[in-house]
Amino acid sequence: MIRRYAFGCPLQTGAVSLDLPKEQDGVPFLEVSRAEKAVTLSMALAKDDLIMGLGENVGPINRRGRRYQSWNSDEFNHTEDRQSLYASHNLLLVLCAAPFALYLDDPGRVTWDLGFTDADTMRIESENGDFDLYIITPEDDAFSAIDLCRQFRRLTGRSYIPPRWALGYIQSRWGYASEEDVKTVARCHREKHIPLDGICLDIDYMDAFRDFTVNKAAIPDLKGLCDRVKADGLHLIPIIDAGVKADENDPVYAEGLKNGYFCRKEDGSVFLAAVWPGLSAFPDFLREEVRTWFGEQYFAMLESGVDGFWNDMNEPALFYSPEGLEDAYGALAAMKGELKAHDASFKLIGAVNGIKNSMDDYRRFFHSMNGKTVRHDRVHNLYGAMMTKAAAEGMRRFAPDRRMLLFTRSSFIGTHRESGVWMGDNFSWWSHLALHLRMLPSLNMAGFIYCGADIGGFGADTEEELLLRWLQLGAFTPLMRNHSALHTREQEIYRFSNWRQMRDAVRVRYALLPFLYSEMMRAILQDGMLFRPLCFDYPLDPHAPTVEDQLMLGESCMIAPVLAPHAKGRYVYLPEDMLMVLFASDTQYTLSHLEKGHHWIDMPDGTFPLFIRRGKAAFLCRAEERSHLVNTDEMTVLGWDHDGEITWYEDDGITADVSLEKGLRHRTFPREA
């Protein structure tokens, strides 16, 4: 059951799909208090209550004892002290004696004190005090945390469906600057028979980092390049940033300026701030006509043969504004000759570093929402979502019957209907490999099914072992992209001495691709989750809530990757008897029947497991080097005590009109011992 409670004058974010009446009674479970504009919701917590959700964030799956903020932030270091990353997913599941979920539909800053200040108290504070609160309770006495998530999806809409090829392996790097770079990546993968489906282009392909442009000296003919890449079974995926270079010779800026499409300052002038192309203007994506205009800017590249995009810098990230720069100069000038205290260097550094993503800047510009002027900080968390909505709507207008790839860095609830997400600028750290695993169920709870992290890590220099273990986790995630930053170690698989083991991990992915696609589509079409904490499936198991390094996958499986360096195995907890498939490659694997309980599993470098529940099954197909070549004509069924009847989902992978009824397939196999 879902109930809506309105506070103040809620802004319409578009996150919710159902139109529910406002409840007149008091909010169940929560105590409400007010201080000026802010509204605080609080409740007492029992010792063993679990708190899950908040989508993309650092920390454990069980958020209990932590403090977070909903404030979309360009955070390069995803360290444990971060309270926010690039997205705001204001969904909490409180698994207590009377379990419930809550969603705070508030595009401004929200603070989540989940037993941080007082271990036995949860406090949620809305800075704006204007929001809709949705309380979701079990529909019947047979409680399931999955049911709460399913009700939330019905409230907010069906998750985005990518084309099937988007589950193929994607290679990316900040640094691919020319047609020759693209050809080299494609050729080196092909020469070593490493499966590949997509190549991402970062900002290097642009002309002076300007949106919707191509550096003609490096890529003289984008359409010709797309044609050649497609002939090789590959897809190009360029990046698009939020800021439009403030240059009247730029046709996008000139048209946006003429039509008044950019965010403005209080005096009516266009707000400018620096990002990659220099001083830039920011489209007012909260207006429908601006979204329509911006979405049409994607058309030229789509006409050239591009099949997908990734949206970036859309929190929006700001390097500095002219006003912020002047403030910093003034502060530095005032410090000259006055800094004698021990903290002098900190003041200097703070004056300079404070110009990036400054709160003063976020208060300097305004949007128009439904005819009303709204200061940006009140709706900050919507900006990236509305940019991505603009892109998605434009792509649908361009090809209404065809799915195309779209994923974004910044998001809000509702973005899950329009695109996938990647988890942002992580690092080549073992801790970020573990963070990748923990983020998956939290994002799934919020409706983001097509998701993944930069495999191998974006920042810093990856290690051979780390990249191998990350590929073994990525073999199961819908978005499987290897991405790294300029000036870091090049981390394409073919550059490493253990490239064969890395290739074999990708080949396992391709052998499992029809199965993983089926599980993803069933999760989407049934408003379910692809990845879940163990306690969702085993609520009565006392050990399940404590397991944070294993996940349930689809209806049949569990994953437990190696997450530590130099490990030749790991402990695994089985909440029931399972069949372990230990992969060395797509054709080399061992099967072991394991009983419920704790096990040490030997996993040498090139091996990784998939666990299949008793009575369930997964299946392998023949691995190919491109996803469109993988088919289900020949299957190897992996299961234990299953009834021989295999049901999976399959479609053409590209048509937009899909349904479970159209896509379900059945096949009967001999029973296995």
SETINU-27181 format. One line per 2 residues: number of its first residue (from 1); for each residue x negated, y, z negated of C-alpha. Coordinates in nm, 2 decimals, always signed. Example, Ala and Ser with C-alpha at 12.3 -4.5 7.8 and 13.67 -1.06 7.14 Angstrom:
BEGIN
1) -1.23:-0.45:-0.78; -1.37:-0.11:-0.71;
// end
This chain:
BEGIN
1) +0.00:+0.00:+0.00; -0.13:+0.35:+0.09;
3) -0.02:+0.67:-0.08; -0.12:+1.03:+0.01;
5) -0.18:+1.31:-0.25; -0.24:+1.66:-0.12;
7) -0.46:+1.92:-0.31; -0.47:+2.29:-0.22;
9) -0.44:+2.35:+0.16; -0.61:+2.05:+0.33;
11) -0.78:+2.10:+0.66; -0.67:+1.87:+0.94;
13) -0.98:+1.67:+1.02; -0.83:+1.41:+1.26;
15) -0.98:+1.13:+1.05; -0.64:+0.97:+0.96;
17) -0.41:+0.82:+1.23; -0.10:+0.76:+1.02;
19) +0.13:+1.05:+0.91; +0.22:+0.97:+0.55;
21) +0.44:+1.18:+0.33; +0.29:+1.36:+0.03;
23) +0.35:+1.18:-0.30; +0.51:+1.39:-0.57;
25) +0.40:+1.18:-0.87; +0.06:+1.21:-1.04;
27) -0.24:+1.03:-0.90; -0.27:+0.67:-1.03;
29) -0.60:+0.56:-1.19; -0.75:+0.91:-1.18;
31) -0.75:+1.21:-1.41; -0.74:+1.54:-1.23;
33) -0.91:+1.86:-1.35; -0.97:+2.20:-1.19;
35) -1.24:+2.47:-1.23; -1.20:+2.77:-1.00;
37) -1.17:+2.62:-0.64; -1.33:+2.28:-0.73;
39) -1.12:+1.98:-0.81; -1.26:+1.68:-1.01;
41) -1.11:+1.33:-1.01; -1.24:+1.10:-1.29;
43) -1.17:+0.76:-1.44; -1.32:+0.54:-1.71;
45) -1.53:+0.24:-1.59; -1.54:-0.10:-1.76;
47) -1.88:-0.27:-1.79; -1.84:-0.50:-1.49;
49) -1.65:-0.28:-1.25; -1.81:-0.26:-0.90;
51) -1.81:+0.05:-0.68; -1.88:+0.01:-0.31;
53) -1.85:+0.22:+0.00; -1.97:+0.56:+0.11;
55) -2.09:+0.42:+0.44; -2.43:+0.54:+0.54;
57) -2.64:+0.61:+0.23; -2.95:+0.49:+0.05;
59) -2.94:+0.26:-0.26; -2.77:-0.07:-0.33;
61) -2.44:-0.20:-0.19; -2.29:-0.17:-0.54;
63) -2.31:+0.21:-0.58; -2.25:+0.19:-0.96;
65) -2.48:+0.42:-1.16; -2.58:+0.65:-0.87;
67) -2.50:+1.00:-0.76; -2.43:+1.09:-0.40;
69) -2.32:+1.40:-0.21; -2.12:+1.41:+0.11;
71) -2.32:+1.66:+0.30; -2.44:+1.57:+0.65;
73) -2.82:+1.62:+0.63; -3.11:+1.60:+0.87;
75) -3.31:+1.39:+0.62; -3.63:+1.25:+0.77;
77) -3.74:+1.07:+0.46; -3.48:+0.81:+0.35;
79) -3.62:+0.77:+0.00; -3.43:+0.65:-0.30;
81) -3.38:+1.01:-0.44; -3.18:+1.12:-0.14;
83) -2.81:+1.19:-0.22; -2.70:+1.22:+0.14;
85) -2.81:+1.13:+0.49; -2.66:+1.22:+0.83;
87) -2.30:+1.12:+0.77; -2.01:+1.16:+0.53;
89) -1.79:+0.85:+0.49; -1.57:+0.93:+0.19;
91) -1.44:+0.58:+0.12; -1.48:+0.41:-0.22;
93) -1.37:+0.06:-0.32; -1.34:+0.03:-0.70;
95) -1.33:-0.34:-0.78; -1.19:-0.34:-1.13;
97) -0.90:-0.50:-1.33; -0.66:-0.30:-1.10;
99) -0.87:-0.28:-0.78; -0.81:+0.00:-0.54;
101) -0.97:+0.20:-0.26; -0.97:+0.58:-0.22;
103) -1.04:+0.80:+0.07; -1.11:+1.18:+0.03;
105) -1.03:+1.35:+0.35; -1.24:+1.66:+0.29;
107) -1.49:+1.79:+0.54; -1.68:+2.00:+0.29;
109) -1.93:+1.91:+0.01; -1.81:+1.63:-0.22;
111) -2.02:+1.50:-0.52; -1.98:+1.14:-0.62;
113) -2.10:+1.07:-0.98; -2.05:+0.70:-1.00;
115) -2.16:+0.64:-1.36; -2.48:+0.85:-1.32;
117) -2.41:+1.11:-1.59; -2.20:+0.89:-1.81;
119) -2.24:+0.52:-1.74; -1.88:+0.45:-1.82;
121) -1.72:+0.73:-1.62; -1.68:+0.80:-1.24;
123) -1.64:+1.16:-1.14; -1.57:+1.29:-0.79;
125) -1.58:+1.66:-0.73; -1.45:+1.84:-0.42;
127) -1.63:+2.18:-0.39; -1.35:+2.32:-0.16;
129) -1.06:+2.18:-0.36; -0.86:+2.14:-0.04;
131) -0.82:+1.78:+0.06; -0.59:+1.49:+0.11;
133) -0.65:+1.19:-0.12; -0.54:+0.85:-0.01;
135) -0.51:+0.57:-0.26; -0.50:+0.21:-0.13;
137) -0.38:-0.08:-0.34; -0.35:-0.45:-0.26;
139) -0.04:-0.54:-0.06; +0.03:-0.84:-0.27;
141) -0.09:-1.03:-0.57; -0.35:-1.22:-0.37;
143) -0.61:-0.95:-0.39; -0.89:-0.92:-0.14;
145) -1.15:-0.64:-0.10; -1.13:-0.72:+0.27;
147) -0.76:-0.64:+0.26; -0.83:-0.29:+0.12;
149) -1.07:-0.23:+0.41; -0.82:-0.36:+0.66;
151) -0.56:-0.12:+0.52; -0.80:+0.16:+0.55;
153) -0.87:+0.08:+0.91; -0.49:+0.08:+0.98;
155) -0.49:+0.43:+0.82; -0.78:+0.56:+1.03;
157) -0.76:+0.37:+1.35; -0.93:+0.09:+1.55;
159) -1.30:+0.08:+1.57; -1.49:+0.17:+1.88;
161) -1.55:-0.11:+2.13; -1.88:-0.09:+2.33;
163) -1.95:-0.27:+2.66; -2.08:-0.62:+2.61;
165) -2.42:-0.52:+2.76; -2.47:-0.28:+2.46;
167) -2.53:-0.59:+2.24; -2.83:-0.66:+2.45;
169) -3.18:-0.56:+2.34; -3.25:-0.18:+2.39;
171) -3.60:-0.03:+2.40; -3.65:+0.33:+2.31;
173) -3.93:+0.58:+2.21; -3.96:+0.95:+2.17;
175) -4.22:+0.98:+2.44; -4.08:+0.82:+2.75;
177) -4.12:+1.13:+2.97; -4.12:+1.01:+3.33;
179) -3.98:+0.77:+3.58; -4.32:+0.59:+3.56;
181) -4.26:+0.53:+3.18; -3.93:+0.37:+3.25;
183) -4.07:+0.15:+3.52; -4.35:+0.04:+3.29;
185) -4.12:-0.06:+3.01; -3.90:-0.25:+3.25;
187) -4.19:-0.42:+3.42; -4.38:-0.52:+3.10;
189) -4.06:-0.68:+2.95; -4.00:-0.86:+3.27;
191) -4.36:-0.99:+3.31; -4.35:-1.14:+2.96;
193) -3.98:-1.26:+3.00; -3.86:-1.05:+2.70;
195) -3.49:-1.00:+2.73; -3.38:-0.64:+2.78;
197) -3.06:-0.45:+2.87; -3.12:-0.08:+2.81;
199) -3.38:+0.19:+2.79; -3.32:+0.50:+2.60;
201) -3.45:+0.84:+2.71; -3.53:+1.08:+2.42;
203) -3.57:+1.46:+2.46; -3.88:+1.42:+2.68;
205) -3.67:+1.36:+3.00; -3.51:+1.71:+2.97;
207) -3.63:+2.03:+3.14; -3.77:+2.22:+2.84;
209) -3.55:+2.02:+2.60; -3.23:+2.17:+2.75;
211) -2.91:+1.96:+2.74; -2.78:+1.81:+3.06;
213) -3.11:+1.89:+3.25; -3.38:+1.66:+3.39;
215) -3.75:+1.74:+3.43; -3.77:+1.71:+3.81;
217) -4.15:+1.69:+3.81; -4.12:+1.37:+3.59;
219) -3.79:+1.23:+3.72; -3.74:+1.38:+4.06;
221) -3.42:+1.17:+4.14; -3.22:+1.06:+3.84;
223) -2.96:+0.88:+4.06; -3.23:+0.69:+4.24;
225) -3.39:+0.59:+3.91; -3.05:+0.47:+3.78;
227) -3.00:+0.27:+4.10; -3.33:+0.10:+4.07;
229) -3.29:+0.02:+3.70; -2.94:-0.12:+3.76;
231) -3.07:-0.34:+4.04; -3.29:-0.49:+3.77;
233) -2.99:-0.54:+3.54; -3.08:-0.25:+3.31;
235) -2.90:+0.06:+3.19; -3.04:+0.41:+3.11;
237) -2.92:+0.58:+2.79; -3.02:+0.95:+2.76;
239) -3.00:+1.16:+2.45; -2.79:+1.48:+2.42;
241) -2.84:+1.73:+2.14; -2.59:+1.97:+1.98;
243) -2.77:+2.30:+2.04; -2.74:+2.48:+2.38;
245) -3.05:+2.69:+2.47; -2.97:+3.06:+2.45;
247) -3.07:+3.15:+2.80; -2.83:+3.32:+3.04;
249) -3.00:+3.15:+3.33; -2.89:+2.82:+3.18;
251) -2.54:+2.75:+3.34; -2.41:+2.57:+3.03;
253) -2.50:+2.86:+2.80; -2.38:+3.12:+3.05;
255) -2.04:+2.95:+3.09; -2.00:+2.89:+2.72;
257) -2.09:+3.25:+2.64; -1.85:+3.38:+2.90;
259) -1.56:+3.18:+2.76; -1.64:+3.24:+2.40;
261) -1.71:+2.87:+2.33; -1.99:+2.92:+2.07;
263) -1.97:+2.95:+1.69; -2.00:+3.32:+1.58;
265) -2.12:+3.51:+1.29; -1.90:+3.73:+1.07;
267) -1.97:+4.04:+1.29; -1.84:+3.85:+1.60;
269) -2.18:+3.79:+1.76; -2.30:+3.45:+1.86;
271) -2.48:+3.26:+1.59; -2.82:+3.15:+1.70;
273) -3.07:+2.91:+1.54; -3.38:+2.73:+1.67;
275) -3.39:+2.36:+1.76; -3.59:+2.18:+2.02;
277) -3.53:+2.42:+2.31; -3.59:+2.73:+2.09;
279) -3.31:+2.97:+1.99; -2.98:+2.80:+2.07;
281) -2.61:+2.85:+2.04; -2.37:+2.59:+1.89;
283) -2.04:+2.50:+2.06; -1.74:+2.53:+1.84;
285) -1.64:+2.16:+1.87; -1.35:+2.21:+1.63;
287) -1.16:+2.37:+1.92; -1.00:+2.13:+2.17;
289) -1.08:+2.35:+2.47; -1.45:+2.36:+2.37;
291) -1.45:+1.98:+2.34; -1.29:+1.94:+2.68;
293) -1.55:+2.18:+2.83; -1.85:+2.01:+2.66;
295) -1.73:+1.66:+2.75; -1.72:+1.76:+3.11;
297) -2.09:+1.85:+3.10; -2.17:+1.47:+3.07;
299) -2.01:+1.41:+3.41; -2.31:+1.50:+3.63;
301) -2.53:+1.24:+3.46; -2.25:+0.98:+3.47;
303) -2.22:+1.04:+3.84; -2.59:+0.97:+3.87;
305) -2.53:+0.63:+3.72; -2.60:+0.67:+3.35;
307) -2.40:+0.42:+3.15; -2.42:+0.56:+2.80;
309) -2.55:+0.84:+2.57; -2.68:+0.89:+2.22;
311) -2.59:+1.21:+2.04; -2.85:+1.36:+1.81;
313) -2.93:+1.67:+1.60; -2.55:+1.71:+1.54;
315) -2.53:+1.76:+1.16; -2.61:+2.03:+1.30;
317) -2.98:+2.03:+1.23; -3.13:+2.38:+1.23;
319) -3.50:+2.45:+1.23; -3.45:+2.82:+1.14;
321) -3.23:+3.12:+1.22; -3.37:+3.47:+1.30;
323) -3.21:+3.59:+0.98; -3.36:+3.30:+0.78;
325) -3.70:+3.37:+0.93; -3.69:+3.74:+0.83;
327) -3.58:+3.64:+0.48; -3.89:+3.41:+0.46;
329) -4.12:+3.67:+0.59; -3.99:+3.91:+0.33;
331) -4.03:+3.66:+0.05; -4.39:+3.59:+0.15;
333) -4.47:+3.96:+0.17; -4.33:+4.01:-0.18;
335) -4.55:+3.73:-0.31; -4.87:+3.87:-0.16;
337) -5.10:+3.97:-0.45; -4.85:+3.87:-0.71;
339) -4.89:+3.49:-0.72; -5.12:+3.41:-1.01;
341) -4.91:+3.16:-1.19; -4.97:+2.79:-1.18;
343) -4.67:+2.73:-0.95; -4.77:+2.99:-0.69;
345) -4.82:+2.73:-0.41; -4.48:+2.58:-0.48;
347) -4.32:+2.92:-0.43; -4.50:+2.97:-0.10;
349) -4.41:+2.63:+0.03; -4.05:+2.67:-0.08;
351) -4.02:+3.00:+0.10; -4.13:+2.84:+0.42;
353) -3.96:+2.50:+0.39; -3.64:+2.66:+0.28;
355) -3.57:+2.80:+0.63; -3.49:+2.45:+0.77;
357) -3.12:+2.34:+0.74; -3.07:+2.64:+0.50;
359) -2.74:+2.67:+0.31; -2.76:+3.04:+0.38;
361) -2.75:+2.96:+0.75; -2.46:+2.72:+0.72;
363) -2.27:+3.01:+0.56; -2.36:+3.25:+0.84;
365) -2.14:+3.12:+1.11; -1.77:+3.04:+1.16;
367) -1.53:+2.82:+1.35; -1.18:+2.86:+1.48;
369) -0.94:+2.59:+1.35; -0.58:+2.61:+1.46;
371) -0.61:+2.98:+1.50; -0.78:+3.04:+1.17;
373) -1.13:+3.14:+1.11; -1.32:+2.90:+0.89;
375) -1.67:+2.93:+0.75; -1.89:+2.65:+0.86;
377) -1.99:+2.51:+0.52; -1.62:+2.43:+0.45;
379) -1.61:+2.20:+0.75; -1.98:+2.11:+0.79;
381) -1.93:+1.74:+0.78; -1.70:+1.74:+1.08;
383) -1.94:+1.90:+1.33; -2.12:+1.59:+1.45;
385) -1.79:+1.40:+1.46; -1.63:+1.66:+1.68;
387) -1.93:+1.67:+1.92; -1.91:+1.29:+1.95;
389) -1.53:+1.32:+2.01; -1.60:+1.56:+2.29;
391) -1.84:+1.32:+2.45; -1.61:+1.02:+2.41;
393) -1.31:+1.21:+2.55; -1.52:+1.33:+2.84;
395) -1.64:+0.98:+2.92; -1.28:+0.84:+2.90;
397) -1.17:+1.11:+3.15; -1.46:+1.02:+3.38;
399) -1.38:+0.65:+3.38; -1.06:+0.58:+3.19;
401) -1.07:+0.20:+3.25; -1.43:+0.14:+3.17;
403) -1.62:+0.11:+2.84; -1.94:+0.30:+2.81;
405) -2.21:+0.31:+2.54; -2.20:+0.60:+2.29;
407) -2.37:+0.62:+1.95; -2.43:+0.92:+1.73;
409) -2.65:+1.03:+1.43; -2.40:+1.25:+1.25;
411) -2.05:+1.12:+1.18; -1.74:+1.14:+0.97;
413) -1.44:+0.91:+0.92; -1.27:+0.91:+1.26;
415) -1.60:+0.89:+1.45; -1.57:+0.51:+1.42;
417) -1.29:+0.53:+1.68; -1.51:+0.71:+1.93;
419) -1.86:+0.57:+1.90; -2.11:+0.36:+1.72;
421) -2.38:+0.49:+1.49; -2.75:+0.43:+1.44;
423) -2.89:+0.49:+1.09; -3.11:+0.78:+1.17;
425) -3.48:+0.85:+1.15; -3.60:+0.57:+0.92;
427) -3.97:+0.47:+0.86; -4.18:+0.17:+0.93;
429) -4.14:+0.06:+0.56; -4.04:-0.28:+0.43;
431) -3.80:-0.09:+0.20; -3.62:+0.05:+0.51;
433) -3.58:-0.30:+0.65; -3.40:-0.39:+0.33;
435) -3.20:-0.06:+0.35; -3.09:-0.16:+0.70;
437) -2.94:-0.48:+0.57; -2.76:-0.30:+0.28;
439) -2.61:-0.03:+0.50; -2.44:-0.28:+0.73;
441) -2.15:-0.37:+0.50; -2.10:-0.02:+0.37;
443) -2.07:+0.11:+0.73; -1.84:-0.18:+0.82;
445) -1.61:-0.09:+0.53; -1.57:+0.26:+0.68;
447) -1.49:+0.12:+1.02; -1.83:+0.15:+1.19;
449) -1.88:-0.20:+1.34; -2.11:-0.12:+1.62;
451) -2.41:+0.00:+1.42; -2.78:-0.07:+1.36;
453) -3.11:+0.09:+1.26; -3.43:+0.17:+1.45;
455) -3.60:-0.17:+1.46; -3.96:-0.15:+1.35;
457) -3.90:+0.19:+1.20; -3.89:+0.53:+1.37;
459) -4.15:+0.72:+1.17; -4.50:+0.60:+1.06;
461) -4.70:+0.31:+1.22; -4.53:-0.03:+1.22;
463) -4.71:-0.36:+1.14; -4.68:-0.67:+1.34;
465) -4.53:-0.87:+1.06; -4.28:-0.59:+0.98;
467) -4.16:-0.56:+1.34; -4.12:-0.94:+1.37;
469) -3.91:-0.97:+1.05; -3.71:-0.66:+1.16;
471) -3.63:-0.82:+1.49; -3.52:-1.13:+1.31;
473) -3.26:-0.92:+1.12; -3.18:-0.72:+1.43;
475) -3.10:-1.04:+1.62; -2.76:-1.03:+1.43;
477) -2.67:-0.66:+1.44; -2.45:-0.52:+1.72;
479) -2.69:-0.24:+1.80; -3.04:-0.39:+1.85;
481) -3.27:-0.10:+1.94; -3.64:-0.08:+1.89;
483) -3.72:+0.30:+1.85; -4.02:+0.49:+1.74;
485) -4.14:+0.85:+1.71; -4.40:+1.04:+1.91;
487) -4.75:+1.02:+1.77; -4.68:+0.69:+1.60;
489) -4.80:+0.35:+1.70; -4.64:+0.23:+2.02;
491) -4.42:-0.06:+1.92; -4.28:-0.23:+2.23;
493) -4.29:-0.60:+2.17; -4.54:-0.67:+2.46;
495) -4.81:-0.46:+2.28; -4.86:-0.71:+1.99;
497) -5.06:-1.02:+1.96; -4.76:-1.21:+1.82;
499) -4.54:-1.10:+2.10; -4.42:-1.45:+2.17;
501) -4.27:-1.49:+1.83; -4.11:-1.15:+1.87;
503) -3.98:-1.25:+2.21; -3.84:-1.57:+2.07;
505) -3.64:-1.37:+1.81; -3.49:-1.17:+2.09;
507) -3.41:-1.49:+2.28; -3.23:-1.62:+1.98;
509) -3.02:-1.30:+2.00; -2.93:-1.37:+2.36;
511) -2.85:-1.73:+2.30; -2.61:-1.61:+2.02;
513) -2.48:-1.31:+2.21; -2.15:-1.46:+2.32;
515) -2.09:-1.58:+1.96; -2.19:-1.24:+1.81;
517) -1.98:-1.05:+2.07; -1.68:-1.28:+1.98;
519) -1.73:-1.22:+1.61; -1.76:-0.84:+1.66;
521) -1.45:-0.82:+1.88; -1.24:-1.03:+1.64;
523) -1.35:-0.80:+1.35; -1.25:-0.49:+1.55;
525) -0.92:-0.62:+1.69; -0.81:-0.76:+1.35;
527) -0.93:-0.45:+1.16; -1.18:-0.66:+0.98;
529) -1.55:-0.65:+0.90; -1.84:-0.81:+1.08;
531) -2.08:-0.79:+0.77; -1.96:-0.83:+0.41;
533) -2.11:-0.85:+0.07; -2.09:-1.21:-0.07;
535) -1.84:-1.10:-0.34; -1.58:-1.01:-0.07;
537) -1.56:-1.37:+0.03; -1.63:-1.53:-0.31;
539) -1.46:-1.30:-0.56; -1.46:-1.57:-0.84;
541) -1.82:-1.65:-0.80; -2.01:-1.48:-1.09;
543) -2.34:-1.47:-0.89; -2.20:-1.32:-0.57;
545) -2.18:-0.95:-0.69; -2.55:-0.96:-0.78;
547) -2.67:-1.07:-0.43; -2.78:-0.77:-0.23;
549) -3.02:-0.92:+0.02; -2.77:-1.16:+0.19;
551) -2.46:-1.09:+0.39; -2.16:-1.27:+0.53;
553) -2.15:-1.25:+0.91; -1.82:-1.29:+1.09;
555) -1.58:-1.57:+0.98; -1.83:-1.85:+0.98;
557) -2.18:-1.75:+0.88; -2.42:-1.59:+0.63;
559) -2.76:-1.43:+0.70; -3.06:-1.41:+0.46;
561) -3.36:-1.25:+0.63; -3.71:-1.22:+0.49;
563) -3.74:-0.86:+0.36; -4.09:-0.87:+0.20;
565) -4.44:-0.86:+0.34; -4.66:-1.18:+0.35;
567) -4.36:-1.39:+0.25; -4.36:-1.74:+0.39;
569) -4.00:-1.80:+0.26; -3.75:-1.67:+0.01;
571) -3.49:-1.77:-0.24; -3.14:-1.79:-0.11;
573) -2.81:-1.83:-0.31; -2.54:-2.04:-0.14;
575) -2.19:-1.98:-0.28; -2.08:-2.30:-0.12;
577) -2.23:-2.59:+0.07; -2.37:-2.47:+0.40;
579) -2.55:-2.58:+0.72; -2.88:-2.40:+0.76;
581) -3.00:-2.34:+1.12; -3.37:-2.24:+1.09;
583) -3.46:-2.08:+1.43; -3.81:-2.07:+1.57;
585) -3.67:-1.99:+1.91; -3.34:-2.03:+2.11;
587) -3.43:-2.39:+2.19; -3.64:-2.48:+1.88;
589) -3.45:-2.50:+1.55; -3.39:-2.74:+1.27;
591) -3.06:-2.82:+1.09; -3.03:-2.89:+0.72;
593) -2.73:-2.95:+0.50; -2.77:-2.76:+0.17;
595) -2.56:-2.78:-0.14; -2.41:-2.48:-0.33;
597) -2.67:-2.31:-0.55; -3.01:-2.15:-0.55;
599) -3.27:-2.27:-0.30; -3.62:-2.18:-0.20;
601) -3.64:-2.18:+0.18; -3.97:-2.20:+0.37;
603) -3.96:-1.95:+0.65; -4.30:-1.92:+0.82;
605) -4.36:-1.60:+1.02; -4.18:-1.70:+1.34;
607) -3.87:-1.86:+1.18; -3.55:-1.72:+1.04;
609) -3.22:-1.88:+0.92; -2.85:-1.86:+0.99;
611) -2.62:-2.03:+0.74; -2.29:-2.18:+0.86;
613) -2.00:-2.24:+0.62; -1.87:-2.60:+0.58;
615) -1.58:-2.66:+0.82; -1.69:-2.36:+1.04;
617) -1.90:-2.34:+1.35; -2.12:-2.11:+1.55;
619) -2.24:-2.17:+1.91; -2.55:-2.12:+2.12;
621) -2.56:-2.05:+2.49; -2.86:-2.06:+2.73;
623) -3.07:-1.74:+2.66; -3.12:-1.52:+2.97;
625) -3.32:-1.20:+3.02; -3.01:-0.99:+3.08;
627) -2.69:-1.00:+2.89; -2.47:-1.03:+3.20;
629) -2.64:-1.36:+3.29; -2.55:-1.52:+2.95;
631) -2.23:-1.72:+2.98; -2.03:-1.98:+2.79;
633) -2.02:-2.25:+3.05; -2.26:-2.45:+2.85;
635) -2.25:-2.43:+2.47; -2.43:-2.60:+2.19;
637) -2.20:-2.60:+1.89; -2.35:-2.58:+1.55;
639) -2.13:-2.68:+1.26; -2.07:-2.91:+0.97;
641) -1.75:-3.10:+0.92; -1.57:-2.87:+1.17;
643) -1.26:-3.02:+1.34; -1.41:-3.00:+1.70;
645) -1.18:-2.71:+1.80; -1.38:-2.40:+1.89;
647) -1.20:-2.07:+1.93; -1.38:-1.76:+2.04;
649) -1.32:-1.42:+2.20; -1.44:-1.35:+2.56;
651) -1.36:-1.08:+2.81; -1.54:-0.92:+3.11;
653) -1.73:-0.69:+2.87; -1.65:-0.37:+3.04;
655) -1.27:-0.32:+3.08; -1.12:-0.08:+2.83;
657) -0.79:-0.25:+2.80; -0.85:-0.54:+2.56;
659) -0.65:-0.75:+2.31; -0.70:-1.06:+2.10;
661) -0.43:-1.24:+2.29; -0.60:-1.18:+2.63;
663) -0.94:-1.27:+2.51; -0.91:-1.58:+2.29;
665) -1.06:-1.90:+2.44; -1.04:-2.26:+2.32;
667) -1.25:-2.56:+2.37; -1.27:-2.90:+2.20;
669) -1.60:-3.07:+2.13; -1.68:-3.41:+1.98;
671) -1.69:-3.41:+1.60; -2.04:-3.39:+1.45;
673) -2.15:-3.61:+1.17;
// end
